[in-house]
Amino acid sequence: QSALTQPPSASGSLGQSVTLSCTGTSSDVGGYNYVYWYQQHPGKAPRVIIYDVTKRPSGVPDRFSGSKSGNTASLTVSGLQAEDEADYYCSSYAGGNEVFGGGTKLTVL
Amino acid sequence: EGQLVESGGGLVQPGGSLRLSCAASGFTLSSHWMHWVRQVPGKGLVWVSRVNNDGSSTVYADSVKGRFTISRDNAKNTVYLQMNSLRAEDTAVYYCAGGGTWGQGTLVTVSS
């Protein structure tokens, strides 16, 4: 039950794009199309922004997009806005259990 | 829009027990696998356990296996987490989640 690997921090300027990575193994990210991305602001509960690798729940701006290549999933945030500054976590189904990444703190410059 | 509300958290001594509840409103619990996820304040999310739609299949993280039990009552639209033999390292905010919806969390503090 090893955690997925996410860079601890990332940054981008207002209006620019940033891509966050989430690396697992063939037993989790690479083996299933069940990768989720969550956004969490300080003191708040996580919010699902991407599910099943690429799908966006209703209400999530299309500035957020997900993809996967091999054992690595990615979240791209385009047209960065101030409110995008938050912690971002990925998770994946792992054949019974679920596994989370350690999270990436996104700073909007 | 659906909502999940956790309750049952609080302060408990090491070795003690607590039962967390997660009540759904505007959300049909029986349609979804449900999970418990915990987060030490200031730290990352950690998956704890999940139960399938009808409660017949449960899975646990190694760190809680044998001590925690997840269950659900679809008639009451509620999911539970029975936590026994609690340790200091179980201190965290516990969230229930499923079908893309998360609750607001309930704080469990294990301390003497």
Contacts between the chains, C-beta under 8 A, distances in Angstrom:
chain1	res1	chain2	res2	distance
A	1	B	61	6.0
A	1	B	62	5.7
A	3	B	44	7.8
A	38	B	45	7.3
A	40	B	45	7.9
A	45	B	95	6.2
A	45	B	102	4.8
A	45	B	103	6.6
A	45	B	104	5.2
A	45	B	105	5.7
A	46	B	37	8.0
A	46	B	45	6.5
A	46	B	95	7.2
A	46	B	97	7.7
A	46	B	102	5.4
A	47	B	102	7.0
A	48	B	100	4.6
A	48	B	101	7.9
A	48	B	102	7.4
A	51	B	100	6.1
A	57	B	100	5.4
A	89	B	44	6.7
A	89	B	45	5.2
A	91	B	45	7.4
A	91	B	47	7.0
A	96	B	59	5.0
A	97	B	47	6.6
A	97	B	50	7.4
A	97	B	59	5.1
A	97	B	60	7.7
A	97	B	61	6.7
A	98	B	35	6.5
A	98	B	47	4.3
A	98	B	50	6.5
A	99	B	47	6.4
A	100	B	37	7.5
A	100	B	44	6.6
A	100	B	45	4.7
A	100	B	46	6.3
A	100	B	47	5.7
A	101	B	44	7.5
A	102	B	44	4.8
A	103	B	44	4.5
A	103	B	45	7.1
